[in-house]
């Protein structure tokens, strides 16, 4: 089976390898492709041809008991490297051709030398292409033919007076072939492992990038949705009271200015992570310590919030603290935007390994919007669930049986991490 992955559309199927460049996985001149083989096989073929010709010529001049190299011998020495030019396209065919050329060379009685380098390169290429079973068949055929030539047909072949090969020579040839195939298989496994690890690293980097984009999107949604809701309500109040009660309109505009300033600061902090990834934020991430500020903004938008606490409060890990703050912020924002109620209840329950947040309101949905049911969708509720799920918790949101709407969030955390945060604060 040929390998067409490196052939661009419209390229000649069996043209010279040096005339074909590019294709999927092309990594530039002189670099390896996705299968671990060089993209310019003619370079390796030239090197192999030079080594085989020079090395075998030297072996022919220094040894005896063989046929001197002639034009046919040099043609056989060059035939293997030339056939290797197509090893990417037809690795098994090339392995068979190189094996046959090498066998003819040995049967002609020429000096051994480095003629076997082409066989090694052909077998490595075929095994790397995943055709190891076919390569084993080719190698077994080569060994069988070699054994027949050196053990039985030698008397009919040059040079005259040649002796039969010993069992040691036959066994050595078998060991040599097995070693080549074993090393080729190990190299293939190592190359596949490298490709797999590189792909996994790339996928992990993409997942981290996706998670970071999702985190930034959640932060921007929570910041902007809350602040713009407060600004929208206060702008309506200012417009309604501008003529009759200018002092209250001034107070509403002051609230708008404070909310917009806070929103701009948090947006700058979030966007700063995009401009300089890896740097520490200039201000700490918000947490439940800013709950009074959040309640004050809600009150400025006309929503009174009654807060109850149970259990002993402990410092939370930063991720849990931020998620708790954002969930409460989003729940109150939804009440301001979608509920006719002007009061809400926030319950915070501290447990040893968990914090529970419950936000209730009693009002029906307003004409401007409807509360999103638990089975429905919405960026706000989706962001709450994603934040909780990232920490191993959950969020349940939906209408209550006695009217109104409820958001119930459970955020687990490591008590040891909370203790470490407390120790750091004490120090």
C-alpha positions as CSV (number, residue, x, y, z in Angstrom):
1,X,0.0,0.0,0.0
2,X,1.5,3.3,-1.0
3,X,1.5,6.4,1.2
4,X,-0.2,9.4,-0.5
5,X,-0.4,11.7,2.5
6,X,2.4,13.9,1.4
7,X,1.2,14.4,-2.2
8,X,-0.6,17.7,-2.9
9,X,-3.6,17.8,-5.2
10,X,-2.6,17.6,-8.8
11,X,0.9,16.3,-8.2
12,X,2.1,13.4,-10.3
13,X,1.5,10.1,-8.5
14,X,4.8,8.5,-9.5
15,X,6.9,11.5,-10.3
16,X,10.4,12.0,-9.0
17,X,10.4,12.5,-5.2
18,X,12.5,15.7,-5.5
19,X,9.7,17.2,-7.6
20,X,7.1,16.8,-4.8
21,X,7.1,19.1,-1.8
22,X,4.5,20.2,0.8
23,X,1.3,18.4,1.6
24,X,-0.2,17.8,5.0
25,X,2.3,17.8,7.8
26,X,5.0,19.4,5.7
27,X,7.4,21.1,8.1
28,X,9.7,22.9,5.7
29,X,12.9,22.0,3.8
30,X,15.0,19.3,5.3
31,X,12.6,18.5,8.1
32,X,10.9,15.3,8.9
33,X,7.3,14.7,8.2
34,X,4.5,13.4,10.4
35,X,5.6,9.8,9.9
36,X,9.1,10.5,11.1
37,X,10.7,10.1,7.6
38,X,12.7,12.8,5.9
39,X,10.9,15.0,3.4
40,X,13.8,14.9,1.0
41,X,14.7,11.3,0.6
42,X,17.1,12.0,-2.3
43,X,19.6,13.4,0.3
44,X,19.7,10.1,2.2
45,X,19.9,8.2,-1.1
46,X,22.9,10.2,-2.3
47,X,24.7,9.6,1.0
48,X,23.9,5.8,0.9
49,X,25.0,5.6,-2.7
50,X,28.3,7.3,-1.9
51,X,29.0,5.1,1.2
52,X,28.1,1.9,-0.7
53,X,30.2,2.7,-3.7
54,X,33.2,3.9,-1.8
55,X,33.1,1.3,0.9
56,X,32.5,-1.6,-1.4
57,X,35.2,-0.5,-3.8
58,X,37.6,-0.4,-0.9
59,X,36.5,-3.9,0.2
60,X,36.9,-5.2,-3.3
61,X,40.5,-3.9,-3.6
62,X,41.5,-5.2,-0.2
63,X,39.9,-8.7,-0.3
64,X,40.2,-11.9,-2.4
65,X,37.9,-14.7,-3.4
66,X,35.3,-12.5,-5.0
67,X,34.4,-11.1,-8.4
68,X,36.0,-7.7,-9.1
69,X,33.6,-4.8,-9.4
70,X,32.5,-4.0,-12.9
71,X,29.8,-1.9,-14.5
72,X,27.1,-4.4,-13.5
73,X,28.3,-4.4,-9.9
74,X,28.3,-0.6,-9.7
75,X,24.8,-0.5,-11.2
76,X,23.6,-2.9,-8.5
77,X,25.2,-0.7,-5.8
78,X,23.4,2.3,-7.1
79,X,20.1,0.5,-7.8
80,X,19.3,0.2,-4.1
81,X,19.7,3.9,-3.2
82,X,17.7,4.9,-6.3
83,X,14.9,2.6,-5.3
84,X,14.8,4.2,-1.9
85,X,13.7,7.5,-3.5
86,X,10.2,5.9,-3.6
87,X,10.2,4.4,-0.1
88,X,7.5,6.9,1.2
89,X,5.2,6.1,-1.7
90,X,5.5,2.3,-1.8
91,X,7.6,1.1,1.2
92,X,6.9,-2.6,0.8
93,X,7.6,-2.6,-2.9
94,X,10.9,-0.7,-2.3
95,X,11.9,-3.2,0.4
96,X,11.3,-6.1,-2.0
97,X,13.2,-4.4,-4.8
98,X,16.2,-3.5,-2.6
99,X,16.2,-7.1,-1.2
100,X,16.1,-8.5,-4.8
101,X,19.0,-6.2,-5.9
102,X,21.0,-7.1,-2.9
103,X,20.4,-10.8,-3.5
104,X,21.5,-10.5,-7.1
105,X,24.6,-8.6,-6.0
106,X,25.5,-11.4,-3.5
107,X,24.8,-14.1,-6.1
108,X,27.1,-12.4,-8.6
109,X,30.0,-13.0,-6.2
110,X,31.0,-9.4,-5.6
111,X,32.6,-8.2,-2.3
112,X,30.2,-7.7,0.5
113,X,31.1,-4.2,1.9
114,X,28.3,-1.8,3.0
115,X,25.9,-3.0,0.4
116,X,23.4,-4.0,3.1
117,X,22.8,-0.3,4.2
118,X,20.1,0.0,1.5
119,X,18.3,-3.0,3.0
120,X,18.5,-1.5,6.5
121,X,17.0,1.8,5.2
122,X,14.3,0.1,3.2
123,X,13.2,-2.1,6.1
124,X,13.2,0.8,8.6
125,X,11.1,2.9,6.2
126,X,8.6,0.1,5.7
127,X,8.3,-0.7,9.4
128,X,7.9,3.0,10.1
129,X,5.0,3.1,7.6
130,X,3.2,0.4,9.6
131,X,3.9,-2.4,7.1
132,X,5.9,-4.6,9.4
133,X,4.1,-7.9,8.5
134,X,4.9,-7.4,4.9
135,X,8.4,-6.5,5.7
136,X,8.8,-9.7,7.7
137,X,7.6,-11.7,4.7
138,X,10.2,-9.8,2.5
139,X,12.9,-10.4,5.0
140,X,12.1,-14.1,5.3
141,X,12.1,-14.4,1.5
142,X,15.5,-12.7,1.3
143,X,17.0,-14.9,4.0
144,X,15.6,-18.1,2.4
145,X,17.0,-17.1,-1.0
146,X,20.3,-16.2,0.6
147,X,20.5,-19.5,2.3
148,X,19.8,-21.3,-1.0
149,X,22.4,-19.4,-2.8
150,X,25.2,-19.8,-0.2
151,X,24.4,-23.3,0.8
152,X,23.3,-25.0,-2.4
153,X,23.5,-22.9,-5.6
154,X,27.0,-21.5,-4.8
155,X,28.6,-24.2,-7.0
156,X,26.7,-22.8,-10.1
157,X,27.5,-19.2,-9.4
158,X,30.7,-17.1,-9.5
159,X,33.4,-16.9,-8.3
160,X,34.7,-20.3,-9.3
161,X,35.8,-22.6,-6.5
162,X,33.7,-20.8,-3.9
163,X,33.0,-22.8,-0.7
164,X,29.6,-23.5,0.8
165,X,28.6,-21.2,3.6
166,X,28.9,-22.6,7.1
167,X,26.0,-22.9,9.6
168,X,27.6,-20.1,11.5
169,X,27.3,-17.8,8.5
170,X,23.7,-18.8,7.9
171,X,22.8,-18.3,11.6
172,X,24.7,-15.0,11.6
173,X,22.7,-13.7,8.6
174,X,19.4,-14.7,10.4
175,X,20.5,-12.9,13.6
176,X,21.5,-9.8,11.5
177,X,18.1,-9.7,9.9
178,X,16.2,-10.2,13.1
179,X,18.3,-7.4,14.8
180,X,17.4,-5.0,12.0
181,X,13.7,-5.8,12.2
182,X,13.7,-5.6,16.0
183,X,15.5,-2.2,16.1
184,X,13.1,-0.9,13.4
185,X,10.1,-2.0,15.4
186,X,11.5,-0.4,18.6
187,X,12.1,2.8,16.6
188,X,8.6,2.7,15.2
189,X,7.1,2.3,18.7
190,X,9.3,5.1,20.1
191,X,8.3,7.4,17.2
192,X,4.6,6.7,17.7
193,X,4.9,7.4,21.4
194,X,6.6,10.7,20.6
195,X,3.9,11.6,18.1
196,X,1.2,10.6,20.6
197,X,2.8,12.6,23.4
198,X,3.1,15.6,21.2
199,X,-0.5,15.4,20.2
200,X,-1.6,15.0,23.8
201,X,0.4,18.0,24.8
202,X,-1.2,20.0,22.0
203,X,-4.6,18.9,23.1
204,X,-3.9,19.8,26.7
205,X,-2.7,23.2,25.6
206,X,-5.9,23.7,23.6
207,X,-8.0,22.5,26.6
208,X,-6.2,25.0,28.9
209,X,-6.8,27.8,26.4
210,X,-10.4,26.9,26.1
211,X,-10.8,26.8,29.9
212,X,-9.1,30.1,30.2
213,X,-11.4,31.7,27.5
214,X,-14.4,30.2,29.3
215,X,-13.2,31.6,32.6
216,X,-12.7,35.0,31.2
217,X,-16.1,34.9,29.5
218,X,-17.7,34.0,32.8
219,X,-15.9,36.8,34.6
220,X,-16.9,39.4,32.0
221,X,-20.5,38.2,31.9
222,X,-20.8,38.3,35.7
223,X,-19.2,41.7,36.0
224,X,-21.0,43.4,33.2
225,X,-24.4,41.8,33.8
226,X,-24.5,42.9,37.4
227,X,-23.1,46.4,36.8
228,X,-25.2,47.1,33.8
229,X,-28.3,45.9,35.5
230,X,-27.6,48.3,38.4
231,X,-26.8,51.1,36.0
232,X,-30.0,50.5,34.0
233,X,-32.2,50.6,37.1
234,X,-30.6,53.7,38.5
235,X,-30.7,55.4,35.1
236,X,-34.5,54.8,35.0
237,X,-34.8,56.2,38.6
238,X,-32.7,59.3,37.6
239,X,-34.8,60.0,34.5
240,X,-38.1,59.6,36.5
241,X,-37.0,61.8,39.4
242,X,-34.8,64.4,37.6
243,X,-37.5,67.1,37.5
244,X,-39.5,66.3,40.7
245,X,-36.8,65.1,43.1
246,X,-33.4,66.2,41.8
247,X,-31.6,65.1,45.0
248,X,-32.7,61.5,44.6
249,X,-31.8,61.7,40.9
250,X,-28.4,62.9,41.9
251,X,-28.0,59.9,44.2
252,X,-29.0,57.6,41.4
253,X,-26.4,59.1,39.1
254,X,-23.8,58.8,41.9
255,X,-24.6,55.1,42.2
256,X,-24.3,54.8,38.4
257,X,-20.8,56.4,38.5
258,X,-19.7,54.1,41.3
259,X,-21.0,50.9,39.6
260,X,-19.5,51.9,36.3
261,X,-16.1,52.6,37.9
262,X,-16.1,49.3,39.7
263,X,-17.1,47.5,36.5
264,X,-14.3,49.2,34.5
265,X,-11.8,48.2,37.2
266,X,-12.8,44.5,37.1
267,X,-13.0,44.4,33.3
268,X,-9.4,45.8,33.2
269,X,-8.3,43.2,35.6
270,X,-9.8,40.4,33.5
271,X,-8.5,41.7,30.3
272,X,-5.1,42.3,31.8
273,X,-4.7,38.5,32.0
274,X,-5.0,38.4,28.2
275,X,-2.3,41.1,27.6
276,X,0.2,39.6,30.1
277,X,-0.6,36.0,30.8
278,X,1.2,34.5,33.8
279,X,1.5,37.8,35.7
280,X,-0.1,38.2,39.0
281,X,-3.3,40.3,39.1
282,X,-2.8,43.9,40.3
283,X,-5.8,43.5,42.8
284,X,-7.1,40.4,44.6
285,X,-10.0,38.5,43.1
286,X,-13.3,39.4,44.7
287,X,-14.7,37.1,47.4
288,X,-17.4,37.0,50.1
289,X,-15.5,39.7,52.0
290,X,-17.0,42.1,49.4
291,X,-20.5,40.9,50.2
292,X,-21.5,44.2,52.0
293,X,-20.4,46.1,48.9
294,X,-22.6,43.9,46.7
295,X,-25.6,44.2,49.0
296,X,-25.1,48.0,49.0
297,X,-25.2,48.0,45.2
298,X,-28.3,45.8,45.2
299,X,-30.0,48.2,47.7
300,X,-29.1,51.1,45.4
301,X,-31.0,49.3,42.6
302,X,-34.0,49.0,44.9
303,X,-33.4,45.4,46.1
304,X,-33.2,44.7,49.8
305,X,-31.4,41.6,50.8
306,X,-31.8,39.8,54.2
307,X,-28.7,37.8,55.0
308,X,-28.6,34.8,57.4
309,X,-25.5,32.8,58.3
310,X,-25.1,29.3,59.9
311,X,-22.0,27.6,61.1
312,X,-18.5,28.9,61.7
313,X,-17.0,30.9,58.9
314,X,-13.5,30.0,57.8
315,X,-11.3,31.6,55.1
316,X,-12.1,29.9,51.8
317,X,-9.6,28.9,49.1
318,X,-9.5,31.7,46.5
319,X,-11.3,29.8,43.8
320,X,-14.1,28.8,46.0
321,X,-14.3,32.4,47.4
322,X,-14.5,33.9,44.0
323,X,-17.1,31.3,42.8
324,X,-19.3,32.0,45.9
325,X,-19.2,35.7,45.3
326,X,-20.0,35.5,41.6
327,X,-22.9,33.1,42.2
328,X,-24.4,35.4,44.7
329,X,-23.8,38.4,42.4
330,X,-25.4,36.6,39.5
331,X,-28.4,35.5,41.5
332,X,-29.1,39.0,42.8
333,X,-28.6,40.4,39.3
334,X,-31.3,38.0,38.0
335,X,-33.7,39.1,40.7
336,X,-33.1,42.8,39.7
337,X,-33.6,42.1,36.1
338,X,-36.3,39.4,36.0
339,X,-38.2,39.5,39.2
340,X,-41.0,41.8,40.5
341,X,-39.8,41.3,44.1
342,X,-37.9,44.1,45.8
343,X,-36.7,41.8,48.6
344,X,-34.5,38.8,48.6
345,X,-33.1,36.4,51.1
346,X,-29.5,35.1,51.1
347,X,-28.6,32.2,53.3
348,X,-25.0,31.2,53.8
349,X,-24.3,27.8,55.5
350,X,-20.7,27.1,56.5
351,X,-19.8,23.4,56.9
352,X,-16.5,21.6,57.5
353,X,-15.8,20.8,53.9
354,X,-18.5,22.8,52.1
355,X,-20.2,26.2,51.8
356,X,-23.9,26.4,50.8
357,X,-25.5,29.5,49.3
358,X,-29.3,29.9,48.9
359,X,-30.8,33.0,47.3
360,X,-34.6,33.3,47.4
361,X,-37.1,35.9,46.1
362,X,-40.9,36.0,46.4
363,X,-41.8,38.0,43.4
364,X,-43.3,36.9,40.1
365,X,-41.5,37.4,36.8
366,X,-41.7,41.0,35.4
367,X,-42.8,41.8,31.9
368,X,-39.2,42.7,31.0
369,X,-38.0,39.2,31.5
370,X,-38.7,35.8,33.0
371,X,-36.7,33.8,35.5
372,X,-34.9,30.9,33.7
373,X,-36.2,27.5,34.9
374,X,-33.7,24.9,36.1
375,X,-34.1,22.8,33.0
376,X,-33.7,25.8,30.8
377,X,-30.6,27.7,29.6
378,X,-29.1,31.1,30.1
379,X,-25.6,32.5,30.3
380,X,-26.0,33.5,33.9
381,X,-27.3,30.1,35.2
382,X,-24.9,28.3,32.9
383,X,-22.0,30.3,34.3
384,X,-23.0,29.4,37.9
385,X,-23.2,25.7,37.1
386,X,-19.8,25.8,35.3
387,X,-18.2,27.6,38.3
388,X,-19.6,25.1,40.7
389,X,-18.8,22.0,38.6
390,X,-15.2,23.2,38.2
391,X,-14.9,22.9,42.0
392,X,-16.8,19.6,42.3
393,X,-20.0,21.3,43.4
394,X,-23.4,21.9,41.9
395,X,-26.1,24.6,41.4
396,X,-29.8,24.0,41.4
397,X,-32.1,26.9,40.2
398,X,-35.8,27.0,39.5
399,X,-39.2,28.2,40.8
400,X,-40.2,27.4,44.4
401,X,-43.4,25.6,45.2
402,X,-44.7,28.5,47.2
403,X,-43.9,31.1,44.5
404,X,-40.7,33.0,43.6
405,X,-37.4,31.6,42.5
406,X,-34.5,29.9,44.3
407,X,-30.8,29.5,43.5
408,X,-29.1,26.8,45.7
409,X,-25.4,26.3,45.3
410,X,-23.0,23.8,47.1
411,X,-19.3,24.4,46.8
412,X,-17.0,21.8,48.4
413,X,-13.4,22.7,49.4
414,X,-10.4,21.2,51.1
415,X,-10.4,21.9,54.8
416,X,-6.6,21.7,54.8
417,X,-6.4,24.4,52.1
418,X,-8.7,26.6,54.1
419,X,-6.5,26.2,57.2
420,X,-3.5,27.1,55.1
421,X,-5.2,30.3,54.0
422,X,-6.1,31.1,57.6
423,X,-2.5,30.5,58.8
424,X,-1.2,32.7,56.0
425,X,-3.6,35.5,57.0
426,X,-2.5,35.2,60.7
427,X,1.2,35.5,59.8
